[in-house]
């Protein structure tokens, strides 16, 4: 049962990536997957429903990789830098991998945002834990962990579209931008002498 559902999602993702959301029908998905329309409608009520499942799958993939970065044994400041770059790189990879889905990803932002909430919560928790760890180690001077976390996460999310399109700095060249991001975080979070 789970295998069939995932198969349908995989075929839908491929079709949405190649043709776009508007140019893909439920019939197209049923035909490409080798399953009948009845099977497709057993799992999904509408094309929007399967689109949501596609976005959820992409965000789940991003989240699992992000969690792997969070498990790295790094100092808090360095881990925050790693998390920021992981977030941006993973979002860019997902959008690039999905071709025409890219346009839908940005055009139908409200649907994406509704699916994205639970994954944002995971990221916010990871950022907060790292900020708290840095504060407890005496590395960071933070008055409000939740607000600081929201600001950092909001800034990173605000960089997604410019990063994807190479409009931030020199395309966010890792050798140039990492030291700058590290310096910005240090200035914003570190205890001042």
Backbone as ProteinMPNN parsed JSONL, in Angstrom:
{"seq_chain_A": "XXXXXXXXXXXXXXXXXXXXXXXXXXXXXXXXXXXXXXXXXXXXXXXXXXXXXXXXXXXXXXXXXXXXXXXXXXXXXXXXXXXXXXXXXXXXXXXXXXXXXXXXXXXXXXXXXXXXXXXXXXXXXXXXXXXXXXXXXXXXXXXXXXXXXXXXXXXXXXXXXXXXXXXXXXXXXXXXXXXXXXXXXXXXXXXXX", "coords_chain_A": {"N_chain_A": [[0.819, -1.196, 0.0], [1.847, 1.323, 0.921], [3.973, 1.353, -0.809], [2.747, 1.555, -3.342], [1.527, 4.085, -3.137], [3.813, 5.695, -2.857], [5.041, 5.171, -5.305], [3.204, 6.376, -7.057], [3.498, 9.049, -6.264], [6.18, 9.451, -6.978], [6.073, 9.207, -9.797], [4.335, 11.304, -10.334], [5.874, 13.495, -9.448], [7.972, 13.421, -11.321], [6.524, 13.948, -13.687], [5.398, 16.478, -13.081], [7.787, 17.89, -12.863], [8.785, 17.731, -15.457], [6.662, 18.601, -17.174], [5.294, 20.55, -15.783], [2.913, 21.711, -13.354], [0.345, 22.619, -14.241], [0.163, 21.481, -16.776], [-0.039, 18.791, -16.416], [-2.065, 15.994, -15.949], [-4.381, 14.08, -13.934], [-4.926, 11.742, -15.268], [-2.593, 11.503, -16.812], [-0.733, 10.95, -14.803], [-1.716, 8.522, -13.775], [-1.481, 6.926, -16.051], [1.316, 7.042, -16.621], [2.338, 5.804, -14.361], [1.407, 3.279, -14.618], [-0.751, 2.457, -13.268], [-4.251, 2.358, -12.616], [-6.815, 4.933, -12.943], [-8.602, 4.646, -10.851], [-7.061, 3.492, -8.822], [-5.248, 5.591, -8.42], [-7.005, 7.589, -7.481], [-7.739, 6.377, -5.145], [-5.71, 6.892, -3.427], [-5.252, 9.644, -3.644], [-7.159, 12.609, -3.632], [-7.206, 14.66, -5.469], [-5.395, 16.494, -8.024], [-4.044, 18.538, -6.781], [-3.755, 17.461, -4.27], [-1.974, 15.324, -4.694], [0.169, 16.82, -5.58], [0.803, 18.197, -3.25], [1.722, 16.008, -1.789], [4.026, 15.442, -3.26], [5.574, 17.755, -2.775], [5.804, 17.488, 0.001], [7.334, 15.139, 0.101], [9.731, 16.049, -1.052], [10.48, 17.956, 0.854], [10.768, 16.306, 3.067], [12.971, 14.827, 2.315], [14.907, 16.855, 2.232], [14.862, 17.582, 4.921], [15.803, 15.258, 6.229], [18.463, 15.151, 5.413], [19.33, 17.596, 6.421], [19.077, 17.06, 9.147], [21.137, 15.208, 9.42], [23.355, 16.864, 9.113], [23.006, 18.372, 11.404], [23.718, 16.548, 13.344], [26.454, 16.481, 13.289], [29.649, 16.749, 14.868], [30.465, 19.623, 15.917], [31.629, 22.9, 16.88], [29.335, 25.293, 18.311], [29.058, 27.796, 16.811], [30.28, 27.183, 14.348], [28.689, 25.044, 13.606], [26.223, 26.307, 13.202], [26.846, 27.817, 10.924], [27.297, 25.712, 9.118], [24.709, 24.597, 9.107], [23.215, 26.68, 7.993], [24.308, 26.853, 5.381], [23.769, 24.267, 4.542], [20.963, 24.258, 4.536], [20.387, 26.185, 2.489], [21.702, 25.035, 0.262], [20.392, 22.56, 0.041], [17.728, 23.289, -0.484], [18.092, 24.583, -2.926], [19.053, 22.438, -4.472], [16.804, 20.734, -4.467], [14.898, 22.281, -5.829], [16.189, 22.7, -8.286], [16.494, 20.041, -9.182], [13.922, 19.417, -9.758], [13.082, 20.626, -12.116], [10.603, 21.988, -14.134], [8.884, 22.053, -12.028], [9.941, 23.902, -10.418], [8.926, 26.437, -11.132], [6.307, 26.139, -10.252], [6.814, 25.739, -7.593], [7.475, 28.255, -6.669], [5.35, 29.79, -7.646], [3.027, 28.762, -6.5], [3.198, 29.381, -3.755], [1.814, 29.498, -1.309], [0.629, 26.997, -0.958], [2.908, 25.428, -0.819], [4.034, 26.555, 1.466], [2.177, 25.773, 3.435], [2.627, 23.033, 3.599], [5.227, 23.082, 4.351], [5.447, 23.927, 6.982], [5.753, 22.019, 9.161], [8.325, 21.082, 8.689], [9.822, 23.387, 8.87], [9.518, 23.807, 11.581], [11.063, 21.736, 12.623], [13.613, 22.552, 11.729], [13.79, 25.034, 13.045], [13.84, 24.152, 15.706], [16.289, 22.782, 15.735], [18.123, 24.87, 15.148], [17.606, 26.46, 17.433], [18.424, 24.747, 19.539], [21.165, 24.652, 19.041], [21.886, 27.311, 19.374], [21.175, 27.655, 22.055], [22.982, 25.805, 23.163], [25.407, 27.046, 22.524], [25.108, 29.352, 24.085], [24.997, 28.25, 26.669], [27.543, 27.275, 26.855], [28.927, 29.558, 27.1], [29.734, 30.856, 24.841], [28.003, 32.273, 23.191], [26.145, 35.293, 23.58], [23.131, 35.662, 24.382], [19.941, 37.048, 24.728], [17.321, 36.281, 24.201], [16.483, 33.321, 23.139], [14.5, 32.151, 21.48], [13.568, 34.317, 19.889], [15.979, 35.071, 18.648], [16.508, 32.728, 17.225], [14.277, 32.701, 15.477], [14.858, 35.002, 13.978], [17.351, 34.385, 12.733], [16.614, 32.078, 11.267], [14.595, 33.183, 9.667], [16.104, 35.008, 8.163], [17.743, 33.249, 6.72], [15.805, 31.852, 5.252], [14.897, 33.953, 3.735], [16.977, 34.266, 1.991], [16.769, 32.192, 0.202], [15.515, 32.253, -2.492], [17.122, 34.273, -3.851], [19.576, 32.907, -3.598], [19.143, 30.495, -4.992], [18.882, 31.467, -7.578], [21.388, 32.525, -7.958], [21.917, 35.146, -7.178], [23.028, 36.227, -4.948], [25.725, 37.756, -3.623], [28.669, 36.481, -5.01], [27.285, 34.384, -6.321], [27.104, 33.023, -4.017], [29.572, 31.778, -3.545], [31.248, 29.297, -1.944], [33.802, 29.469, -0.727], [34.189, 32.178, -0.481], [31.901, 33.181, 0.782], [31.442, 31.712, 3.185], [33.324, 32.533, 5.27], [32.356, 35.133, 5.597], [29.693, 34.778, 6.443], [30.222, 33.393, 8.807], [31.553, 35.411, 10.217], [29.516, 37.355, 10.424], [27.646, 35.932, 12.018], [29.215, 35.579, 14.294], [29.618, 38.234, 15.121], [26.975, 38.894, 15.706], [26.159, 37.027, 17.66], [28.207, 36.258, 19.48], [29.853, 36.595, 22.65], [30.96, 39.746, 23.569], [34.185, 41.181, 23.938]], "CA_chain_A": [[0.0, 0.0, 0.0], [2.746, 2.47, 0.981], [4.772, 1.286, -2.028], [1.932, 2.07, -4.445], [1.386, 5.518, -2.932], [5.098, 6.324, -3.169], [5.217, 5.053, -6.748], [2.379, 7.419, -7.665], [4.144, 10.332, -5.954], [7.393, 9.534, -7.791], [5.696, 9.497, -11.176], [3.771, 12.658, -10.371], [6.998, 14.429, -9.344], [8.652, 13.438, -12.617], [5.668, 14.636, -14.653], [5.339, 17.897, -12.707], [9.09, 18.468, -13.173], [8.949, 17.804, -16.916], [5.578, 19.322, -17.856], [4.69, 21.57, -14.934], [1.677, 21.313, -12.675], [-0.827, 22.903, -15.067], [0.141, 20.64, -17.97], [-0.089, 17.391, -16.01], [-3.401, 15.604, -15.496], [-4.452, 12.85, -13.146], [-4.807, 10.661, -16.258], [-1.168, 11.385, -17.139], [-0.061, 10.3, -13.667], [-2.177, 7.13, -13.749], [-0.903, 6.249, -17.218], [2.769, 6.928, -16.459], [2.639, 4.878, -13.266], [0.905, 1.946, -14.937], [-1.875, 2.193, -12.365], [-5.487, 2.936, -13.12], [-7.327, 6.138, -12.278], [-9.239, 4.229, -9.593], [-5.976, 3.356, -7.839], [-4.758, 6.942, -8.144], [-7.992, 8.284, -6.641], [-7.78, 5.711, -3.836], [-4.679, 7.526, -2.601], [-5.261, 11.106, -3.744], [-8.46, 13.156, -4.032], [-7.083, 15.623, -6.563], [-4.033, 16.786, -8.47], [-3.446, 19.368, -5.725], [-3.433, 16.543, -3.181], [-0.736, 14.612, -5.044], [1.208, 17.854, -5.615], [1.177, 18.391, -1.847], [2.53, 14.841, -1.42], [5.321, 15.621, -3.911], [6.293, 18.776, -2.003], [6.103, 16.877, 1.29], [8.452, 14.221, -0.118], [10.944, 16.838, -1.248], [10.845, 18.568, 2.135], [11.227, 15.223, 3.935], [14.33, 14.53, 1.861], [15.727, 17.975, 2.703], [14.911, 17.52, 6.373], [16.654, 14.158, 6.694], [19.853, 15.565, 5.19], [19.572, 18.671, 7.378], [19.278, 16.408, 10.446], [22.482, 14.614, 9.403], [24.279, 17.974, 9.374], [22.817, 18.748, 12.812], [24.38, 15.552, 14.206], [27.913, 16.622, 13.21], [30.302, 17.203, 16.097], [31.102, 20.903, 15.633], [31.356, 23.975, 17.832], [28.049, 25.913, 17.975], [29.131, 28.803, 15.748], [30.576, 26.488, 13.092], [27.521, 24.238, 13.244], [25.222, 27.222, 12.633], [27.279, 28.112, 9.558], [27.019, 24.491, 8.35], [23.254, 24.468, 8.966], [22.762, 27.71, 7.051], [24.688, 26.454, 4.024], [23.029, 23.04, 4.22], [19.595, 24.669, 4.202], [20.366, 26.832, 1.18], [22.102, 24.073, -0.771], [19.356, 21.533, -0.1], [16.575, 23.9, -1.159], [18.481, 24.794, -4.324], [19.119, 21.126, -5.109], [15.438, 20.237, -4.667], [14.248, 23.086, -6.866], [16.875, 22.419, -9.548], [16.192, 18.66, -9.561], [12.53, 19.278, -10.165], [12.805, 21.297, -13.38], [9.448, 22.877, -14.225], [8.269, 22.164, -10.707], [10.519, 25.124, -9.875], [7.967, 27.531, -11.32], [5.17, 25.873, -9.366], [7.309, 25.879, -6.224], [7.399, 29.666, -6.299], [4.053, 30.351, -8.001], [2.025, 28.295, -5.551], [3.948, 29.462, -2.511], [0.964, 29.251, -0.133], [0.491, 25.55, -0.79], [4.209, 24.96, -0.358], [4.19, 27.007, 2.855], [1.34, 24.971, 4.347], [3.311, 21.75, 3.776], [6.553, 23.345, 4.888], [5.409, 24.319, 8.397], [6.324, 21.031, 10.086], [9.767, 21.003, 8.46], [10.371, 24.61, 9.459], [9.549, 23.59, 13.031], [12.243, 20.898, 12.881], [14.791, 23.411, 11.565], [13.812, 26.014, 14.14], [14.272, 23.442, 16.921], [17.725, 22.504, 15.615], [18.818, 26.154, 15.334], [17.45, 26.863, 18.84], [19.286, 23.893, 20.38], [22.557, 25.045, 18.832], [22.038, 28.635, 20.002], [21.165, 27.391, 23.506], [24.243, 25.139, 23.503], [26.443, 28.082, 22.498], [24.903, 30.233, 25.247], [25.358, 27.522, 27.891], [29.008, 27.126, 26.852], [29.509, 30.879, 27.267], [30.216, 31.338, 23.543], [27.021, 33.239, 22.701], [25.491, 36.178, 24.542], [21.777, 35.731, 23.834], [18.901, 37.377, 25.699], [16.081, 35.602, 23.853], [16.831, 32.261, 22.192], [13.423, 31.965, 20.502], [13.594, 35.435, 18.942], [17.217, 34.952, 17.882], [16.283, 31.611, 16.304], [13.349, 33.168, 14.435], [15.547, 35.975, 13.114], [18.329, 33.671, 11.904], [15.886, 31.222, 10.311], [13.938, 34.077, 8.71], [17.139, 35.524, 7.248], [18.143, 32.152, 5.831], [14.688, 31.623, 4.314], [14.867, 35.091, 2.825], [18.058, 34.111, 1.01], [16.548, 31.03, -0.671], [15.306, 32.581, -3.908], [18.347, 34.855, -4.42], [20.611, 31.873, -3.647], [18.807, 29.573, -6.079], [19.137, 32.135, -8.849], [22.759, 33.037, -8.012], [21.89, 36.609, -7.057], [23.604, 36.649, -3.673], [27.178, 37.83, -3.726], [29.209, 35.841, -6.211], [26.627, 33.086, -6.379], [27.375, 32.427, -2.71], [30.762, 30.94, -3.626], [31.456, 28.801, -0.587], [35.075, 29.945, -0.164], [34.063, 33.609, -0.196], [30.772, 33.507, 1.656], [31.499, 31.07, 4.502], [33.936, 33.414, 6.278], [31.487, 36.296, 5.833], [28.574, 34.308, 7.27], [30.798, 33.096, 10.122], [31.832, 36.701, 10.858], [28.221, 37.946, 10.774], [27.121, 35.202, 13.177], [30.062, 35.873, 15.44], [29.294, 39.603, 15.565], [25.602, 38.935, 16.216], [25.888, 36.115, 18.763], [29.297, 36.014, 20.421], [30.105, 37.522, 23.756], [31.91, 40.782, 23.188], [35.258, 41.331, 24.936]], "C_chain_A": [[0.87, 1.271, 0.0], [3.587, 2.531, -0.299], [4.023, 1.88, -3.217], [1.796, 3.582, -4.338], [2.673, 6.239, -3.325], [5.393, 6.265, -4.663], [4.44, 6.151, -7.48], [2.998, 8.804, -7.455], [5.391, 10.515, -6.82], [7.072, 9.866, -9.25], [5.113, 10.905, -11.305], [4.883, 13.699, -10.318], [7.718, 14.546, -10.679], [7.831, 14.193, -13.663], [5.571, 16.127, -14.354], [6.657, 18.585, -13.073], [9.254, 18.68, -14.679], [7.929, 18.724, -17.581], [5.047, 20.519, -17.086], [3.359, 21.071, -14.384], [0.472, 21.466, -13.599], [-0.957, 21.965, -16.262], [0.164, 19.143, -17.66], [-1.49, 17.087, -15.493], [-3.309, 14.359, -14.618], [-4.348, 11.645, -14.081], [-3.347, 10.419, -16.621], [-0.426, 10.615, -16.045], [-0.439, 8.823, -13.607], [-1.52, 6.329, -14.869], [0.599, 6.015, -17.042], [3.143, 5.9, -15.402], [2.215, 3.446, -13.566], [-0.225, 1.517, -14.012], [-3.117, 2.835, -12.957], [-5.88, 4.186, -12.353], [-7.953, 5.79, -10.932], [-8.195, 4.104, -8.488], [-5.454, 4.728, -7.434], [-5.713, 7.674, -7.197], [-8.211, 7.593, -5.293], [-6.828, 6.414, -2.872], [-4.764, 9.046, -2.57], [-6.602, 11.594, -4.285], [-8.366, 14.023, -5.28], [-5.611, 15.769, -6.953], [-3.32, 17.639, -7.418], [-2.987, 18.498, -4.561], [-2.121, 15.795, -3.477], [0.437, 15.594, -5.145], [1.72, 18.118, -4.197], [2.058, 17.233, -1.38], [3.925, 14.93, -2.039], [6.165, 16.619, -3.122], [6.708, 18.215, -0.644], [7.295, 15.925, 1.165], [9.766, 14.949, -0.291], [11.414, 17.44, 0.074], [11.335, 17.514, 3.133], [12.672, 14.858, 3.586], [15.304, 15.599, 2.357], [15.938, 17.861, 4.213], [15.838, 16.413, 6.869], [18.131, 14.486, 6.498], [20.248, 16.665, 6.167], [19.839, 18.084, 8.771], [20.657, 15.75, 10.526], [23.542, 15.681, 9.676], [24.203, 18.364, 10.848], [23.523, 17.786, 13.766], [25.908, 15.649, 14.164], [28.46, 17.185, 14.522], [31.121, 18.456, 15.796], [30.808, 21.876, 16.769], [30.081, 24.701, 17.38], [28.089, 26.911, 16.815], [29.362, 28.143, 14.385], [29.38, 25.638, 12.644], [26.423, 25.115, 12.656], [25.568, 27.582, 11.191], [26.968, 26.913, 8.658], [25.522, 24.338, 8.095], [22.703, 25.471, 7.955], [23.075, 27.289, 5.612], [23.994, 25.167, 3.598], [21.614, 23.386, 3.786], [19.535, 25.229, 2.786], [20.697, 25.847, 0.053], [21.023, 23.03, -1.021], [18.117, 22.068, -0.805], [16.899, 24.086, -2.644], [18.505, 23.468, -5.081], [17.716, 20.592, -5.41], [14.746, 20.981, -5.797], [14.868, 22.784, -8.231], [16.527, 21.022, -10.058], [14.793, 18.528, -10.15], [12.136, 20.136, -11.357], [11.645, 22.256, -13.349], [8.699, 23.005, -12.906], [8.757, 23.433, -10.024], [9.534, 26.289, -9.98], [6.774, 27.357, -10.389], [5.575, 26.094, -7.91], [7.19, 27.321, -5.762], [6.028, 30.263, -6.59], [2.988, 29.984, -6.968], [2.629, 28.272, -4.145], [3.093, 29.16, -1.278], [0.773, 27.767, 0.1], [1.8, 24.962, -0.276], [4.397, 25.328, 1.116], [3.371, 26.163, 3.828], [1.987, 23.612, 4.61], [4.605, 21.95, 4.555], [6.577, 23.603, 6.399], [6.069, 23.306, 9.322], [7.833, 20.9, 9.913], [10.474, 22.25, 8.982], [10.501, 24.454, 10.971], [10.772, 22.756, 13.421], [13.51, 21.747, 12.785], [14.908, 24.42, 12.69], [14.298, 25.362, 15.434], [15.775, 23.172, 16.9], [18.539, 23.784, 15.805], [18.771, 26.575, 16.81], [18.361, 26.049, 19.759], [20.748, 24.314, 20.255], [22.84, 26.408, 19.468], [22.054, 28.488, 21.516], [22.475, 26.756, 23.952], [25.373, 26.162, 23.536], [26.339, 29.023, 23.689], [25.344, 29.53, 26.532], [26.864, 27.294, 28.001], [29.71, 28.466, 27.05], [30.067, 31.463, 25.977], [29.312, 32.45, 23.019], [26.456, 34.048, 23.855], [24.1, 36.479, 23.985], [20.788, 36.038, 24.954], [17.625, 36.571, 25.453], [16.364, 34.588, 22.745], [15.775, 32.116, 21.105], [13.429, 33.07, 19.45], [14.841, 35.375, 18.056], [17.088, 33.852, 16.832], [15.378, 32.03, 15.159], [14.031, 34.121, 13.46], [16.537, 35.271, 12.187], [17.619, 32.833, 10.848], [15.18, 32.073, 9.257], [14.917, 34.651, 7.697], [17.557, 34.457, 6.244], [17.048, 31.885, 4.8], [14.6, 32.756, 3.297], [15.944, 35.031, 1.753], [17.795, 33.003, -0.004], [16.437, 31.399, -2.147], [16.539, 33.253, -4.502], [19.472, 33.817, -4.55], [20.376, 30.924, -4.818], [19.155, 30.183, -7.429], [20.527, 32.761, -8.952], [22.861, 34.539, -7.879], [22.482, 37.119, -5.745], [25.113, 36.61, -3.805], [27.655, 37.271, -5.04], [28.621, 34.437, -6.309], [26.83, 32.303, -5.095], [28.514, 31.411, -2.822], [31.162, 30.581, -2.197], [32.742, 29.333, 0.05], [35.026, 31.414, 0.217], [33.015, 33.852, 0.883], [30.834, 32.872, 3.038], [32.149, 31.964, 5.558], [33.066, 34.636, 6.593], [30.32, 35.91, 6.729], [29.064, 34.021, 8.688], [31.021, 34.395, 10.901], [30.527, 37.388, 11.294], [27.614, 37.26, 12.002], [27.919, 35.529, 14.432], [29.736, 37.258, 16.011], [27.915, 39.647, 16.228], [25.424, 38.14, 17.504], [26.958, 36.051, 19.837], [29.359, 37.056, 21.524], [31.181, 38.498, 23.311], [32.933, 40.983, 24.304], [35.124, 42.653, 25.66]], "O_chain_A": [[0.662, 2.174, -0.809], [3.877, 3.613, -0.81], [4.602, 2.624, -4.009], [1.935, 4.289, -5.336], [2.644, 7.25, -4.026], [5.94, 7.215, -5.223], [4.956, 6.776, -8.407], [3.014, 9.628, -8.37], [5.633, 11.606, -7.337], [7.73, 10.71, -9.859], [5.378, 11.606, -12.282], [4.845, 14.681, -11.059], [8.038, 15.65, -11.119], [8.376, 14.983, -14.434], [5.653, 16.95, -15.266], [6.654, 19.726, -13.536], [9.799, 19.694, -15.113], [8.28, 19.528, -18.444], [4.419, 21.405, -17.666], [2.769, 20.122, -14.902], [-0.333, 20.543, -13.726], [-2.068, 21.684, -16.711], [0.368, 18.325, -18.557], [-2.037, 17.842, -14.688], [-2.282, 13.681, -14.577], [-3.744, 10.634, -13.72], [-2.91, 9.273, -16.726], [0.398, 9.745, -16.327], [0.425, 7.968, -13.411], [-1.064, 5.204, -14.663], [1.092, 4.914, -17.288], [4.151, 5.205, -15.535], [2.608, 2.513, -12.865], [-0.604, 0.346, -13.984], [-3.008, 3.783, -13.735], [-5.362, 4.467, -11.273], [-7.843, 6.56, -9.978], [-8.412, 4.551, -7.362], [-5.244, 4.998, -6.252], [-5.279, 8.302, -6.231], [-8.812, 8.179, -4.393], [-7.094, 6.52, -1.675], [-4.389, 9.669, -1.577], [-7.118, 11.061, -5.268], [-9.318, 14.117, -6.056], [-4.716, 15.237, -6.296], [-2.121, 17.474, -7.195], [-1.957, 18.767, -3.942], [-1.268, 15.658, -2.6], [1.572, 15.237, -4.829], [2.925, 18.247, -3.977], [3.031, 17.447, -0.657], [4.905, 14.534, -1.407], [7.334, 16.359, -2.834], [7.83, 18.441, -0.192], [8.169, 15.911, 2.032], [10.792, 14.534, 0.247], [12.607, 17.434, 0.376], [12.213, 17.792, 3.949], [13.489, 14.61, 4.473], [16.391, 15.284, 2.841], [17.052, 18.024, 4.711], [16.58, 16.614, 7.831], [18.96, 14.13, 7.337], [21.365, 16.671, 6.683], [20.722, 18.556, 9.487], [21.274, 15.738, 11.591], [24.514, 15.428, 10.388], [25.226, 18.655, 11.467], [23.886, 18.171, 14.877], [26.586, 14.964, 14.93], [27.811, 17.991, 15.189], [32.304, 18.376, 15.464], [29.853, 21.695, 17.525], [29.779, 24.721, 16.187], [27.234, 26.864, 15.931], [28.722, 28.5, 13.396], [29.098, 25.529, 11.451], [25.757, 24.708, 11.705], [24.685, 27.644, 10.335], [26.436, 27.082, 7.56], [25.114, 23.987, 6.988], [21.826, 25.139, 7.157], [22.213, 27.359, 4.735], [23.666, 24.997, 2.424], [21.122, 22.867, 2.784], [18.718, 24.79, 1.977], [20.037, 25.839, -0.986], [20.768, 22.659, -2.166], [17.524, 21.375, -1.632], [16.077, 23.781, -3.509], [18.026, 23.392, -6.212], [17.474, 20.058, -6.492], [14.079, 20.367, -6.631], [14.15, 22.631, -9.219], [16.289, 20.846, -11.253], [14.525, 17.628, -10.945], [10.945, 20.35, -11.582], [11.683, 23.245, -12.617], [7.96, 23.968, -12.699], [8.076, 23.98, -9.157], [9.341, 27.035, -9.02], [6.29, 28.328, -9.807], [4.783, 26.573, -7.099], [6.847, 27.586, -4.609], [5.578, 31.149, -5.863], [2.15, 30.812, -6.612], [2.569, 27.261, -3.446], [3.604, 28.617, -0.299], [0.758, 27.321, 1.247], [1.797, 24.098, 0.6], [4.862, 24.513, 1.913], [3.832, 25.872, 4.932], [1.904, 23.093, 5.723], [5.019, 21.082, 5.324], [7.633, 23.502, 7.023], [6.864, 23.686, 10.181], [8.546, 20.637, 10.881], [11.597, 22.17, 9.478], [11.475, 24.912, 11.568], [11.432, 23.036, 14.421], [14.378, 21.672, 13.654], [15.994, 24.64, 13.227], [15.08, 25.958, 16.174], [16.453, 23.313, 17.918], [19.528, 23.788, 16.537], [19.784, 26.997, 17.368], [18.995, 26.604, 20.656], [21.482, 24.329, 21.243], [23.912, 26.625, 20.032], [22.861, 29.128, 22.19], [23.021, 27.118, 24.994], [26.197, 26.157, 24.45], [27.354, 29.445, 24.242], [25.988, 30.14, 27.385], [27.398, 27.139, 29.1], [30.935, 28.519, 27.156], [30.793, 32.457, 26.01], [29.79, 33.444, 22.473], [26.309, 33.546, 24.969], [23.915, 37.425, 23.219], [20.789, 35.381, 25.995], [16.925, 36.218, 26.402], [16.47, 34.944, 21.572], [16.115, 31.972, 19.931], [13.31, 32.794, 18.257], [14.759, 35.606, 16.849], [17.508, 34.025, 15.688], [15.673, 31.749, 13.997], [13.803, 34.049, 12.252], [16.556, 35.537, 10.985], [17.981, 32.871, 9.672], [15.171, 31.716, 8.079], [14.599, 34.768, 6.513], [17.707, 34.739, 5.055], [17.333, 31.712, 3.615], [14.266, 32.532, 2.134], [15.825, 35.684, 0.716], [18.533, 32.885, -0.982], [17.204, 30.892, -2.965], [16.979, 32.843, -5.576], [20.235, 33.853, -5.515], [21.309, 30.59, -5.548], [19.662, 29.498, -8.317], [20.819, 33.456, -9.925], [23.79, 35.147, -8.41], [22.437, 38.317, -5.468], [25.702, 35.561, -4.067], [27.081, 37.572, -6.086], [29.344, 33.442, -6.371], [26.741, 31.075, -5.083], [28.433, 30.318, -2.262], [31.382, 31.455, -1.359], [32.763, 29.618, 1.247], [35.732, 31.85, 1.125], [33.233, 34.648, 1.797], [30.315, 33.454, 3.991], [31.584, 32.14, 6.638], [33.048, 35.112, 7.728], [29.992, 36.632, 7.67], [28.393, 34.369, 9.66], [30.718, 34.473, 12.091], [30.445, 37.934, 12.394], [27.128, 37.928, 12.914], [27.349, 35.731, 15.505], [29.597, 37.427, 17.222], [27.722, 40.366, 17.209], [24.627, 38.526, 18.358], [26.641, 35.811, 21.002], [28.977, 38.214, 21.354], [32.196, 38.099, 22.741], [32.581, 40.957, 25.483], [35.932, 42.962, 26.535]]}, "name": "protein", "num_of_chains": 1, "seq": "XXXXXXXXXXXXXXXXXXXXXXXXXXXXXXXXXXXXXXXXXXXXXXXXXXXXXXXXXXXXXXXXXXXXXXXXXXXXXXXXXXXXXXXXXXXXXXXXXXXXXXXXXXXXXXXXXXXXXXXXXXXXXXXXXXXXXXXXXXXXXXXXXXXXXXXXXXXXXXXXXXXXXXXXXXXXXXXXXXXXXXXXXXXXXXXXX"}
